[in-house]
């Protein structure tokens, strides 16, 4: 499968990416190399290989939640750059 300029433009639009036209040849080369690599992986015989759900064989060690001592409110807010009575004040993130 070969990725053409029109497909690259469509992918960039869907991903909301902007790029210079002078970089399009390099991007086309890179994306075609990635697609060729994935196509090459299709040649690998995976008969008898179970699909992975995780890359690690470790098991989560769950523990019970324990209520422990809490800091008093005045100590909690003591070093806060901005506070409002009993709350931390943070910059607005959403408009």
WOFENJO-V306055 format. One record per residue. N is the residue number from 1. RES is the residue in one small letter. D_LAST is the distance of its C-alpha to the last C-alpha in whole Angstrom. Layout:
((N/RES/D_LAST) (N/RES/D_LAST))
This chain:
((1/x/42) (2/x/41) (3/x/38) (4/x/38) (5/x/36) (6/x/34) (7/x/33) (8/x/32) (9/x/30) (10/x/29) (11/x/28) (12/x/26) (13/x/24) (14/x/23) (15/x/22) (16/x/20) (17/x/22) (18/x/23) (19/x/27) (20/x/30) (21/x/33) (22/x/35) (23/x/33) (24/x/34) (25/x/38) (26/x/37) (27/x/34) (28/x/36) (29/x/39) (30/x/37) (31/x/35) (32/x/39) (33/x/40) (34/x/38) (35/x/39) (36/x/42) (37/x/42) (38/x/41) (39/x/43) (40/x/46) (41/x/45) (42/x/46) (43/x/49) (44/x/49) (45/x/51) (46/x/49) (47/x/52) (48/x/52) (49/x/49) (50/x/47) (51/x/43) (52/x/41) (53/x/38) (54/x/37) (55/x/39) (56/x/40) (57/x/43) (58/x/41) (59/x/41) (60/x/38) (61/x/40) (62/x/38) (63/x/39) (64/x/39) (65/x/36) (66/x/38) (67/x/36) (68/x/37) (69/x/37) (70/x/34) (71/x/33) (72/x/33) (73/x/30) (74/x/31) (75/x/32) (76/x/28) (77/x/26) (78/x/29) (79/x/27) (80/x/24) (81/x/22) (82/x/20) (83/x/21) (84/x/21) (85/x/24) (86/x/24) (87/x/21) (88/x/19) (89/x/16) (90/x/14) (91/x/11) (92/x/7) (93/x/7) (94/x/4) (95/x/0))
